[in-house]
């Protein structure tokens, strides 16, 4: 199963909205990849910005897989990949 960049962003929006007690539409996410830091997500909620590292992004993806697809996956089953855009490859 492959999650698109939009689905990764949605998973982070839902995850952060739940953690911060806001609506998912109040969360803005920008994904990036850098040779030094790897995959990161810059998250803006209520005027504050926060960076998530790959492990946090995968946690959000795992919760999204469970809530949206009823799939219980483990961290080892999710790998982020960069081609034309960032995607998540899930071994189910």
Secondary structure, DSSP 8 states (H G I E B T S, - for coil): -EE-HHHHHHHHHHHHHHHHTS-GGGEEEEEEEETTTEEEEEEEETTEEEEEEHHHHHHHHHHHHHHHH-----GGGEEEEESSSEEEEE--
